[in-house]
Amino acid sequence: MVWIYRSRVGTFWIRQAGYARFVLGIGEEALGTYGSPILAADDVYTHSTGYDRWDRSTSYEAPESLSEWQRIA
């Protein structure tokens, strides 16, 4: 399962990386691992991803929840 969010700075993605582990990334760069895709999406929403271009600008809006991301089977 993969979720994507197309932002002004690039396409964020979340994908499963083993049992109960999910990776958040943007473009070709992995940003971190999480215990759930919801936690990863929350970091995008709160601008706490570790991707400076995104995190430093709170003027970029993000989905409030994972249900607003595009889900790709």
Secondary structure, 3 states (H helix, E strand, C coil): CEEEEEECCEEEEEEECCCCCEEEEECCEEEEEECCHHHHHHHHHCCCCCCHHHHCCCCCCCCCCHHHCEEEC
